[in-house]
Amino acid sequence: MALLTDLINLDLSETTDKIIAEYIWCVLSLLLFSWVFLLLFWVLLGVPVERLLLFGLLFVFDATFRDSLRIGGSGLDLRSKARTLPGPVTDPSQLPKWNYDGSSTGQAPGEDSEVILYPQAIFKDPFRRGNNILVMCDCYTPAGEPIPTNKRYNAAKVFSHPDVVAEEPWYGIEQEYTLLQKDVKWPLGWPVGGFPGPQGPYYCSAGADKSFGRDIVDAHYKACLYAGINVSGINGEVMPGQWEFQVGPAVGISAGDQIWVARYILERITEIAGVVLSLDPKPIQGDWNGAGAHTNYSTKSMRNDGGYEIIKTAIEKLGKRHKEHIAAYGEGNERRLTGRHETADINTFIWGVANRGASIRVGRETEQNGKGYFEDRRPASNMDPYVVTSMIAKTTILWKP
């Protein structure tokens, strides 16, 4: 094992200028709307009827068994593969496009299986180190059309709108997650088949009987900072075995890029540790907190003097589109947004100052200063950050009620 570790940690720069680029892309869990879009997409490609019927059966299987599979997986689907490049790279525009077999990820039919990867953002690789990089990509057909699961494409259009650019939207995303024991898919630190003591002593705690998985959390914290991700902090959460990291402030589309790559790094670290990462919004039923991705947000107008009135106008607009936002804020969120455990009921929109039981929370300091930011507490831990960040900007800046 020592030799294996030595080989993994080899410094390539001692013998070659070549680097390794790890291309990362999102597959995501396929919800009903994604299946419908994919089927329509494949119809346009001329996929035979019998193949479409097979995919229809797969959807029924997926919908039937999703509830029983929730606790086991991460709630996200990130893939990656590596390639060798001739030398160091400083900008994604210097990277070549690449492709993968979309029929193996449910994103393309076998008859026309190539999906093209467009490099969009680069980060330092904390695993290979040196000049090696992680590359966040989005996915297109060979004709250059974004595939249905490419959520970055539409987000980039929102963030490139002149009105949005002028407002410089800042985001701070609080990514909660749960660590599970690999073989039993039960939270780390919990007795197998049983439960720990009630919630109370675990939030931001220390001690072997209260804090579980700190080595993974600290490794992830440092790895993200090494990679160039603006991780602003970490903390243990209310439910034992659950943790949170915060990314931000990040401007526009970069918030989504950074969250996805931070999730990827966390998946890799939990893989090494032999622990399962879950982004399920309610991994354990009962009197236990769920997991969210609270999204803090401000625009230039909100941060300037008089910004509190702009904030209240933005919140009013979010309330008018509450159902649309909830539909896009993550799968299984109805199990989390119950009106208990620091949440508002999923069918109710309320906001308040310092109220963690609200849909939108405004900080006491923002109220006192008359400017600042607010927190959208509705997004689930498995939300797509491209969808959530761009939707908030679209509703608060571009939408005219």
DRENNU-849821 format. One record per residue (C-alpha): residue number from 1; residue in one letter; x, y, z. Coordinates in Angstrom, 1 decimal. Example, Ala and Ser with C-alpha at 12.3 -4.5 7.8 and 13.67 -1.06 7.14 Angstrom:
+-----+--------+--------+--------+--------+
: num : residu :      x :      y :      z :
+-----+--------+--------+--------+--------+
:   1 :      a :   12.3 :   -4.5 :    7.8 :
:   2 :      s :   13.7 :   -1.1 :    7.1 :
+-----+--------+--------+--------+--------+
***
This chain:
+-----+--------+--------+--------+--------+
: num : residu :      x :      y :      z :
+-----+--------+--------+--------+--------+
:   1 :      m :    0.0 :    0.0 :    0.0 :
:   2 :      a :    2.9 :    2.4 :    0.7 :
:   3 :      l :    4.2 :    1.9 :   -2.9 :
:   4 :      l :    0.7 :    2.5 :   -4.2 :
:   5 :      t :    0.5 :    5.8 :   -2.2 :
:   6 :      d :    3.9 :    6.8 :   -3.5 :
:   7 :      l :    2.9 :    6.2 :   -7.1 :
:   8 :      i :   -0.4 :    8.1 :   -6.6 :
:   9 :      n :    1.6 :   11.1 :   -5.3 :
:  10 :      l :    4.2 :   11.1 :   -8.1 :
:  11 :      d :    5.1 :   14.7 :   -9.1 :
:  12 :      l :    4.9 :   14.6 :  -12.9 :
:  13 :      s :    6.7 :   17.9 :  -13.3 :
:  14 :      e :   10.0 :   16.3 :  -12.4 :
:  15 :      t :   10.0 :   14.3 :  -15.6 :
:  16 :      t :    7.5 :   15.9 :  -18.1 :
:  17 :      d :    5.7 :   19.0 :  -19.0 :
:  18 :      k :    2.5 :   17.0 :  -19.7 :
:  19 :      i :   -0.4 :   17.4 :  -17.3 :
:  20 :      i :   -3.6 :   15.4 :  -16.6 :
:  21 :      a :   -7.0 :   17.1 :  -17.0 :
:  22 :      e :  -10.0 :   15.4 :  -15.3 :
:  23 :      y :  -13.1 :   16.4 :  -17.3 :
:  24 :      i :  -16.2 :   16.4 :  -15.0 :
:  25 :      w :  -19.9 :   16.6 :  -16.1 :
:  26 :      c :  -23.3 :   16.3 :  -14.5 :
:  27 :      v :  -25.7 :   13.5 :  -15.4 :
:  28 :      l :  -28.2 :   14.3 :  -12.6 :
:  29 :      s :  -31.1 :   12.0 :  -11.5 :
:  30 :      l :  -33.7 :   11.8 :  -14.3 :
:  31 :      l :  -37.0 :   13.2 :  -13.1 :
:  32 :      l :  -40.2 :   12.9 :  -15.1 :
:  33 :      f :  -39.6 :   16.1 :  -17.1 :
:  34 :      s :  -36.1 :   15.0 :  -18.0 :
:  35 :      w :  -37.4 :   11.6 :  -19.2 :
:  36 :      v :  -40.0 :   13.4 :  -21.3 :
:  37 :      f :  -37.5 :   15.7 :  -22.9 :
:  38 :      l :  -35.1 :   12.8 :  -23.6 :
:  39 :      l :  -37.8 :   10.8 :  -25.3 :
:  40 :      l :  -38.8 :   13.8 :  -27.5 :
:  41 :      f :  -35.1 :   14.3 :  -28.2 :
:  42 :      w :  -34.7 :   10.7 :  -29.3 :
:  43 :      v :  -37.8 :   10.9 :  -31.4 :
:  44 :      l :  -36.3 :   13.8 :  -33.3 :
:  45 :      l :  -33.2 :   11.6 :  -33.8 :
:  46 :      g :  -35.3 :    8.9 :  -35.4 :
:  47 :      v :  -34.8 :    6.3 :  -32.7 :
:  48 :      p :  -37.0 :    3.2 :  -33.5 :
:  49 :      v :  -40.4 :    2.9 :  -31.7 :
:  50 :      e :  -39.4 :   -0.4 :  -30.0 :
:  51 :      r :  -36.4 :    1.3 :  -28.4 :
:  52 :      l :  -38.6 :    4.2 :  -27.2 :
:  53 :      l :  -41.0 :    1.7 :  -25.6 :
:  54 :      l :  -38.0 :    0.2 :  -23.7 :
:  55 :      f :  -37.0 :    3.6 :  -22.4 :
:  56 :      g :  -40.6 :    4.1 :  -21.3 :
:  57 :      l :  -40.4 :    0.9 :  -19.3 :
:  58 :      l :  -37.2 :    2.1 :  -17.7 :
:  59 :      f :  -38.9 :    5.3 :  -16.6 :
:  60 :      v :  -41.7 :    3.2 :  -14.9 :
:  61 :      f :  -39.0 :    1.2 :  -13.2 :
:  62 :      d :  -37.2 :    4.4 :  -12.1 :
:  63 :      a :  -40.4 :    6.0 :  -10.8 :
:  64 :      t :  -41.4 :    2.9 :   -9.0 :
:  65 :      f :  -38.2 :    2.2 :   -7.2 :
:  66 :      r :  -36.8 :    5.7 :   -6.5 :
:  67 :      d :  -38.4 :    5.9 :   -3.0 :
:  68 :      s :  -36.7 :    2.7 :   -1.9 :
:  69 :      l :  -33.3 :    3.8 :   -3.2 :
:  70 :      r :  -33.2 :    7.4 :   -1.8 :
:  71 :      i :  -31.0 :    6.9 :    1.2 :
:  72 :      g :  -28.4 :    4.8 :   -0.6 :
:  73 :      g :  -27.0 :    7.3 :   -3.1 :
:  74 :      s :  -25.6 :   10.8 :   -3.1 :
:  75 :      g :  -28.7 :   12.3 :   -4.9 :
:  76 :      l :  -26.4 :   13.5 :   -7.6 :
:  77 :      d :  -24.7 :   11.9 :  -10.6 :
:  78 :      l :  -21.3 :   13.3 :  -11.5 :
:  79 :      r :  -19.0 :   11.5 :  -14.0 :
:  80 :      s :  -15.4 :   12.2 :  -15.0 :
:  81 :      k :  -12.6 :   10.9 :  -17.1 :
:  82 :      a :   -9.0 :   12.0 :  -17.6 :
:  83 :      r :   -6.8 :   12.9 :  -20.5 :
:  84 :      t :   -3.2 :   13.9 :  -21.0 :
:  85 :      l :   -2.4 :   17.4 :  -22.3 :
:  86 :      p :    0.9 :   18.6 :  -23.6 :
:  87 :      g :    1.4 :   21.3 :  -21.0 :
:  88 :      p :   -0.1 :   23.6 :  -18.4 :
:  89 :      v :   -3.5 :   25.3 :  -19.1 :
:  90 :      t :   -4.7 :   28.6 :  -17.6 :
:  91 :      d :   -8.0 :   29.1 :  -19.3 :
:  92 :      p :  -10.8 :   26.7 :  -20.4 :
:  93 :      s :  -10.7 :   28.1 :  -23.9 :
:  94 :      q :   -7.3 :   26.5 :  -24.3 :
:  95 :      l :   -8.8 :   23.0 :  -23.7 :
:  96 :      p :  -10.1 :   20.7 :  -26.4 :
:  97 :      k :  -13.7 :   19.5 :  -26.5 :
:  98 :      w :  -14.1 :   15.9 :  -25.7 :
:  99 :      n :  -16.9 :   13.3 :  -25.9 :
: 100 :      y :  -18.3 :   10.3 :  -24.0 :
: 101 :      d :  -20.8 :    7.5 :  -24.5 :
: 102 :      g :  -24.1 :    9.1 :  -23.6 :
: 103 :      s :  -26.0 :    5.8 :  -24.1 :
: 104 :      s :  -24.1 :    4.5 :  -20.9 :
: 105 :      t :  -25.5 :    7.5 :  -18.9 :
: 106 :      g :  -29.1 :    7.5 :  -20.2 :
: 107 :      q :  -28.4 :   10.8 :  -22.1 :
: 108 :      a :  -28.3 :    9.5 :  -25.7 :
: 109 :      p :  -29.5 :    6.5 :  -27.7 :
: 110 :      g :  -27.0 :    3.8 :  -28.8 :
: 111 :      e :  -27.5 :    4.7 :  -32.4 :
: 112 :      d :  -26.2 :    8.2 :  -31.9 :
: 113 :      s :  -24.4 :    7.9 :  -28.6 :
: 114 :      e :  -21.7 :   10.7 :  -28.7 :
: 115 :      v :  -22.2 :   13.5 :  -26.2 :
: 116 :      i :  -19.7 :   16.4 :  -26.5 :
: 117 :      l :  -18.1 :   17.9 :  -23.5 :
: 118 :      y :  -17.4 :   21.7 :  -23.6 :
: 119 :      p :  -14.9 :   22.8 :  -21.0 :
: 120 :      q :  -16.3 :   25.7 :  -19.0 :
: 121 :      a :  -14.2 :   26.2 :  -15.8 :
: 122 :      i :  -10.9 :   24.9 :  -14.5 :
: 123 :      f :   -9.7 :   24.2 :  -11.0 :
: 124 :      k :   -6.4 :   22.9 :   -9.5 :
: 125 :      d :   -6.5 :   19.2 :   -8.9 :
: 126 :      p :   -6.1 :   18.5 :   -5.2 :
: 127 :      f :   -5.6 :   14.7 :   -5.8 :
: 128 :      r :   -2.9 :   14.8 :   -8.5 :
: 129 :      r :   -1.6 :   18.3 :   -7.6 :
: 130 :      g :    1.2 :   20.0 :   -9.6 :
: 131 :      n :   -0.2 :   21.6 :  -12.8 :
: 132 :      n :   -2.9 :   19.0 :  -13.1 :
: 133 :      i :   -6.5 :   20.3 :  -13.3 :
: 134 :      l :  -10.2 :   19.5 :  -12.8 :
: 135 :      v :  -12.4 :   20.7 :  -15.6 :
: 136 :      m :  -16.1 :   21.5 :  -15.2 :
: 137 :      c :  -17.9 :   20.8 :  -18.5 :
: 138 :      d :  -21.4 :   20.9 :  -19.9 :
: 139 :      c :  -22.9 :   18.6 :  -22.5 :
: 140 :      y :  -24.0 :   19.1 :  -26.1 :
: 141 :      t :  -25.0 :   17.1 :  -29.1 :
: 142 :      p :  -22.5 :   16.8 :  -32.0 :
: 143 :      a :  -24.6 :   19.5 :  -33.8 :
: 144 :      g :  -23.8 :   21.9 :  -30.9 :
: 145 :      e :  -27.3 :   21.8 :  -29.2 :
: 146 :      p :  -27.4 :   21.5 :  -25.4 :
: 147 :      i :  -28.7 :   18.2 :  -24.3 :
: 148 :      p :  -31.8 :   18.2 :  -22.0 :
: 149 :      t :  -29.8 :   17.6 :  -18.8 :
: 150 :      n :  -27.5 :   20.5 :  -19.5 :
: 151 :      k :  -28.8 :   23.1 :  -17.0 :
: 152 :      r :  -25.7 :   25.3 :  -17.3 :
: 153 :      y :  -26.5 :   26.5 :  -20.8 :
: 154 :      n :  -29.7 :   28.3 :  -19.8 :
: 155 :      a :  -28.2 :   29.6 :  -16.6 :
: 156 :      a :  -25.3 :   31.1 :  -18.6 :
: 157 :      k :  -27.9 :   32.9 :  -20.8 :
: 158 :      v :  -29.5 :   34.5 :  -17.7 :
: 159 :      f :  -26.2 :   35.5 :  -16.2 :
: 160 :      s :  -25.0 :   37.1 :  -19.5 :
: 161 :      h :  -28.2 :   39.3 :  -19.8 :
: 162 :      p :  -27.1 :   43.0 :  -19.5 :
: 163 :      d :  -29.5 :   43.7 :  -16.7 :
: 164 :      v :  -28.1 :   40.8 :  -14.7 :
: 165 :      v :  -24.5 :   41.6 :  -15.4 :
: 166 :      a :  -25.1 :   45.2 :  -14.2 :
: 167 :      e :  -26.5 :   43.9 :  -10.9 :
: 168 :      e :  -23.5 :   41.6 :  -10.2 :
: 169 :      p :  -25.5 :   38.9 :   -8.3 :
: 170 :      w :  -23.6 :   37.4 :   -5.4 :
: 171 :      y :  -24.4 :   34.0 :   -4.0 :
: 172 :      g :  -23.4 :   32.1 :   -0.9 :
: 173 :      i :  -24.6 :   28.5 :   -0.9 :
: 174 :      e :  -24.8 :   26.4 :    2.3 :
: 175 :      q :  -24.4 :   22.8 :    1.1 :
: 176 :      e :  -25.6 :   20.3 :    3.7 :
: 177 :      y :  -24.9 :   16.6 :    3.3 :
: 178 :      t :  -25.0 :   13.3 :    5.2 :
: 179 :      l :  -22.3 :   10.8 :    5.6 :
: 180 :      l :  -23.4 :    7.1 :    5.5 :
: 181 :      q :  -21.8 :    3.9 :    6.6 :
: 182 :      k :  -21.0 :    2.1 :    3.4 :
: 183 :      d :  -22.3 :   -1.4 :    3.9 :
: 184 :      v :  -25.5 :   -0.5 :    5.8 :
: 185 :      k :  -26.3 :    2.9 :    4.3 :
: 186 :      w :  -27.0 :    4.3 :    7.8 :
: 187 :      p :  -25.6 :    7.6 :    9.1 :
: 188 :      l :  -22.0 :    7.7 :   10.2 :
: 189 :      g :  -21.7 :    7.4 :   14.0 :
: 190 :      w :  -25.2 :    5.9 :   14.4 :
: 191 :      p :  -25.6 :    2.4 :   15.9 :
: 192 :      v :  -26.4 :   -0.1 :   13.1 :
: 193 :      g :  -30.2 :   -0.5 :   13.1 :
: 194 :      g :  -30.6 :    1.9 :   15.9 :
: 195 :      f :  -30.6 :    5.6 :   16.7 :
: 196 :      p :  -28.4 :    8.0 :   18.7 :
: 197 :      g :  -29.7 :   10.3 :   21.4 :
: 198 :      p :  -32.1 :   13.1 :   20.3 :
: 199 :      q :  -30.9 :   16.2 :   18.5 :
: 200 :      g :  -29.4 :   19.0 :   20.5 :
: 201 :      p :  -25.8 :   18.2 :   21.4 :
: 202 :      y :  -24.5 :   17.6 :   17.8 :
: 203 :      y :  -24.7 :   21.0 :   16.1 :
: 204 :      c :  -21.1 :   22.5 :   15.8 :
: 205 :      s :  -20.0 :   20.0 :   18.4 :
: 206 :      a :  -16.7 :   18.3 :   19.3 :
: 207 :      g :  -16.1 :   14.9 :   20.8 :
: 208 :      a :  -16.1 :   11.3 :   19.7 :
: 209 :      d :  -19.6 :   10.7 :   20.9 :
: 210 :      k :  -21.1 :   13.8 :   19.1 :
: 211 :      s :  -19.0 :   14.5 :   16.0 :
: 212 :      f :  -18.6 :   11.9 :   13.3 :
: 213 :      g :  -16.6 :   12.3 :   10.1 :
: 214 :      r :  -14.5 :   15.3 :   10.9 :
: 215 :      d :  -11.4 :   13.9 :    9.1 :
: 216 :      i :  -13.5 :   13.8 :    5.8 :
: 217 :      v :  -14.9 :   17.2 :    6.4 :
: 218 :      d :  -11.5 :   18.9 :    7.0 :
: 219 :      a :   -9.9 :   17.0 :    4.1 :
: 220 :      h :  -12.6 :   18.3 :    1.8 :
: 221 :      y :  -12.3 :   21.9 :    3.2 :
: 222 :      k :   -8.6 :   22.0 :    2.5 :
: 223 :      a :   -8.9 :   20.3 :   -0.9 :
: 224 :      c :  -11.5 :   22.8 :   -2.0 :
: 225 :      l :   -9.4 :   25.7 :   -1.0 :
: 226 :      y :   -6.4 :   24.2 :   -2.8 :
: 227 :      a :   -8.6 :   23.8 :   -5.9 :
: 228 :      g :   -9.5 :   27.5 :   -5.9 :
: 229 :      i :  -13.1 :   27.1 :   -4.7 :
: 230 :      n :  -14.1 :   29.9 :   -2.4 :
: 231 :      v :  -15.2 :   27.8 :    0.5 :
: 232 :      s :  -16.0 :   30.2 :    3.3 :
: 233 :      g :  -16.6 :   27.7 :    6.1 :
: 234 :      i :  -17.8 :   24.4 :    7.4 :
: 235 :      n :  -19.7 :   23.2 :   10.4 :
: 236 :      g :  -21.4 :   20.1 :   11.9 :
: 237 :      e :  -25.1 :   20.1 :   11.6 :
: 238 :      v :  -28.1 :   19.4 :   13.8 :
: 239 :      m :  -28.5 :   15.7 :   12.9 :
: 240 :      p :  -25.4 :   13.6 :   13.8 :
: 241 :      g :  -23.5 :   12.5 :   10.8 :
: 242 :      q :  -24.6 :   15.5 :    8.8 :
: 243 :      w :  -22.3 :   18.4 :    7.9 :
: 244 :      e :  -22.3 :   21.6 :    5.9 :
: 245 :      f :  -19.8 :   23.6 :    3.8 :
: 246 :      q :  -20.4 :   27.1 :    2.4 :
: 247 :      v :  -19.3 :   28.3 :   -1.0 :
: 248 :      g :  -19.2 :   32.1 :   -1.6 :
: 249 :      p :  -19.5 :   34.8 :   -2.2 :
: 250 :      a :  -19.4 :   33.8 :   -5.9 :
: 251 :      v :  -20.7 :   35.9 :   -8.8 :
: 252 :      g :  -23.2 :   34.6 :  -11.3 :
: 253 :      i :  -22.5 :   31.3 :  -13.1 :
: 254 :      s :  -19.3 :   30.7 :  -11.0 :
: 255 :      a :  -21.5 :   29.8 :   -8.0 :
: 256 :      g :  -22.8 :   26.7 :   -9.8 :
: 257 :      d :  -19.4 :   25.7 :  -11.2 :
: 258 :      q :  -17.9 :   25.9 :   -7.7 :
: 259 :      i :  -20.7 :   23.9 :   -6.0 :
: 260 :      w :  -20.6 :   21.1 :   -8.6 :
: 261 :      v :  -16.8 :   20.8 :   -8.4 :
: 262 :      a :  -16.9 :   20.9 :   -4.5 :
: 263 :      r :  -19.5 :   18.1 :   -4.6 :
: 264 :      y :  -17.2 :   16.1 :   -7.0 :
: 265 :      i :  -14.2 :   16.6 :   -4.6 :
: 266 :      l :  -16.4 :   15.4 :   -1.7 :
: 267 :      e :  -17.5 :   12.3 :   -3.7 :
: 268 :      r :  -13.8 :   11.5 :   -4.3 :
: 269 :      i :  -12.8 :   11.9 :   -0.7 :
: 270 :      t :  -15.7 :    9.8 :    0.7 :
: 271 :      e :  -14.7 :    7.2 :   -1.9 :
: 272 :      i :  -11.2 :    7.1 :   -0.5 :
: 273 :      a :  -12.6 :    7.0 :    3.1 :
: 274 :      g :  -15.0 :    4.2 :    2.3 :
: 275 :      v :  -18.0 :    6.3 :    3.3 :
: 276 :      v :  -21.1 :    7.1 :    1.2 :
: 277 :      l :  -22.1 :   10.7 :    0.5 :
: 278 :      s :  -25.9 :   11.4 :    0.6 :
: 279 :      l :  -27.5 :   14.7 :   -0.6 :
: 280 :      d :  -31.0 :   13.3 :    0.2 :
: 281 :      p :  -33.0 :   16.2 :    1.6 :
: 282 :      k :  -34.5 :   14.0 :    4.3 :
: 283 :      p :  -32.3 :   10.9 :    4.7 :
: 284 :      i :  -33.9 :    9.8 :    8.0 :
: 285 :      q :  -37.6 :   10.2 :    8.6 :
: 286 :      g :  -38.9 :   11.3 :   12.0 :
: 287 :      d :  -37.7 :   13.9 :   14.4 :
: 288 :      w :  -34.5 :   14.6 :   12.6 :
: 289 :      n :  -33.4 :   17.6 :   10.5 :
: 290 :      g :  -33.3 :   17.4 :    6.8 :
: 291 :      a :  -30.6 :   18.6 :    4.5 :
: 292 :      g :  -30.8 :   21.8 :    2.5 :
: 293 :      a :  -28.8 :   24.1 :    0.3 :
: 294 :      h :  -29.8 :   27.5 :    1.7 :
: 295 :      t :  -28.9 :   30.1 :   -1.0 :
: 296 :      n :  -27.8 :   33.6 :    0.2 :
: 297 :      y :  -28.3 :   36.2 :   -2.5 :
: 298 :      s :  -27.7 :   39.9 :   -3.1 :
: 299 :      t :  -27.5 :   42.3 :   -6.0 :
: 300 :      k :  -25.5 :   45.5 :   -6.3 :
: 301 :      s :  -28.7 :   47.5 :   -5.7 :
: 302 :      m :  -29.4 :   45.5 :   -2.5 :
: 303 :      r :  -25.8 :   46.0 :   -1.2 :
: 304 :      n :  -26.0 :   49.8 :   -1.8 :
: 305 :      d :  -27.7 :   52.3 :    0.5 :
: 306 :      g :  -31.5 :   51.9 :    0.4 :
: 307 :      g :  -31.0 :   48.3 :   -0.6 :
: 308 :      y :  -33.5 :   47.0 :    2.0 :
: 309 :      e :  -36.4 :   48.3 :   -0.1 :
: 310 :      i :  -35.0 :   46.4 :   -3.1 :
: 311 :      i :  -34.7 :   43.3 :   -1.0 :
: 312 :      k :  -38.4 :   43.5 :    0.1 :
: 313 :      t :  -39.4 :   44.0 :   -3.6 :
: 314 :      a :  -37.4 :   41.0 :   -4.6 :
: 315 :      i :  -38.9 :   38.8 :   -1.9 :
: 316 :      e :  -42.4 :   39.9 :   -2.9 :
: 317 :      k :  -41.6 :   38.7 :   -6.5 :
: 318 :      l :  -40.2 :   35.4 :   -5.2 :
: 319 :      g :  -43.5 :   34.9 :   -3.3 :
: 320 :      k :  -45.5 :   35.3 :   -6.4 :
: 321 :      r :  -43.5 :   32.6 :   -8.1 :
: 322 :      h :  -43.3 :   30.3 :   -5.1 :
: 323 :      k :  -44.7 :   27.2 :   -6.8 :
: 324 :      e :  -42.4 :   27.5 :   -9.8 :
: 325 :      h :  -39.4 :   27.8 :   -7.6 :
: 326 :      i :  -40.4 :   24.9 :   -5.4 :
: 327 :      a :  -40.8 :   22.7 :   -8.5 :
: 328 :      a :  -37.2 :   23.5 :   -9.5 :
: 329 :      y :  -35.6 :   23.4 :   -6.0 :
: 330 :      g :  -34.8 :   19.7 :   -5.7 :
: 331 :      e :  -36.3 :   16.2 :   -5.7 :
: 332 :      g :  -37.9 :   14.9 :   -2.5 :
: 333 :      n :  -38.1 :   18.4 :   -1.0 :
: 334 :      e :  -41.7 :   17.8 :    0.2 :
: 335 :      r :  -40.2 :   15.4 :    2.8 :
: 336 :      r :  -38.0 :   18.2 :    4.2 :
: 337 :      l :  -40.2 :   21.3 :    3.9 :
: 338 :      t :  -42.8 :   20.3 :    6.5 :
: 339 :      g :  -43.0 :   23.4 :    8.7 :
: 340 :      r :  -40.8 :   21.6 :   11.3 :
: 341 :      h :  -37.1 :   21.3 :   11.8 :
: 342 :      e :  -36.3 :   24.9 :   10.8 :
: 343 :      t :  -38.3 :   24.9 :    7.6 :
: 344 :      a :  -41.5 :   26.5 :    6.3 :
: 345 :      d :  -44.3 :   24.3 :    4.9 :
: 346 :      i :  -43.7 :   23.6 :    1.2 :
: 347 :      n :  -47.1 :   25.1 :    0.3 :
: 348 :      t :  -46.6 :   28.3 :    2.2 :
: 349 :      f :  -44.5 :   31.3 :    1.4 :
: 350 :      i :  -43.4 :   33.5 :    4.4 :
: 351 :      w :  -40.4 :   35.7 :    5.1 :
: 352 :      g :  -39.1 :   37.2 :    8.2 :
: 353 :      v :  -36.1 :   38.8 :    9.9 :
: 354 :      a :  -33.9 :   36.2 :   11.7 :
: 355 :      n :  -36.6 :   33.6 :   11.2 :
: 356 :      r :  -35.2 :   30.2 :   10.4 :
: 357 :      g :  -38.7 :   28.8 :   10.0 :
: 358 :      a :  -39.4 :   31.0 :    7.1 :
: 359 :      s :  -39.1 :   30.5 :    3.3 :
: 360 :      i :  -36.9 :   33.6 :    3.1 :
: 361 :      r :  -34.8 :   34.8 :    6.0 :
: 362 :      v :  -33.4 :   38.3 :    6.2 :
: 363 :      g :  -30.5 :   38.8 :    8.6 :
: 364 :      r :  -30.9 :   41.1 :   11.6 :
: 365 :      e :  -27.8 :   43.0 :   10.4 :
: 366 :      t :  -29.3 :   43.6 :    7.0 :
: 367 :      e :  -32.4 :   45.1 :    8.6 :
: 368 :      q :  -30.3 :   47.3 :   10.8 :
: 369 :      n :  -28.0 :   48.5 :    8.0 :
: 370 :      g :  -30.8 :   49.0 :    5.5 :
: 371 :      k :  -28.9 :   47.0 :    2.9 :
: 372 :      g :  -27.3 :   43.6 :    2.5 :
: 373 :      y :  -28.6 :   40.2 :    1.4 :
: 374 :      f :  -31.3 :   37.6 :    2.1 :
: 375 :      e :  -31.3 :   33.8 :    2.4 :
: 376 :      d :  -33.6 :   31.5 :    0.4 :
: 377 :      r :  -34.1 :   28.5 :    2.7 :
: 378 :      r :  -36.2 :   26.5 :    0.3 :
: 379 :      p :  -33.6 :   24.7 :   -1.9 :
: 380 :      a :  -33.0 :   21.1 :   -1.1 :
: 381 :      s :  -29.5 :   19.7 :   -0.7 :
: 382 :      n :  -29.7 :   17.9 :   -4.0 :
: 383 :      m :  -30.7 :   21.0 :   -6.0 :
: 384 :      d :  -29.0 :   21.9 :   -9.2 :
: 385 :      p :  -27.1 :   25.1 :   -8.4 :
: 386 :      y :  -27.2 :   26.3 :  -12.0 :
: 387 :      v :  -31.0 :   26.1 :  -11.9 :
: 388 :      v :  -31.5 :   27.7 :   -8.5 :
: 389 :      t :  -29.0 :   30.6 :   -8.9 :
: 390 :      s :  -30.2 :   31.6 :  -12.3 :
: 391 :      m :  -33.9 :   31.2 :  -11.4 :
: 392 :      i :  -33.4 :   33.6 :   -8.4 :
: 393 :      a :  -31.7 :   36.1 :  -10.6 :
: 394 :      k :  -34.3 :   35.8 :  -13.4 :
: 395 :      t :  -37.2 :   36.2 :  -10.9 :
: 396 :      t :  -35.7 :   39.1 :   -9.0 :
: 397 :      i :  -34.1 :   41.0 :  -11.8 :
: 398 :      l :  -35.7 :   40.1 :  -15.1 :
: 399 :      w :  -39.2 :   39.1 :  -14.3 :
: 400 :      k :  -41.9 :   41.8 :  -14.6 :
: 401 :      p :  -45.0 :   40.8 :  -12.7 :
+-----+--------+--------+--------+--------+
***
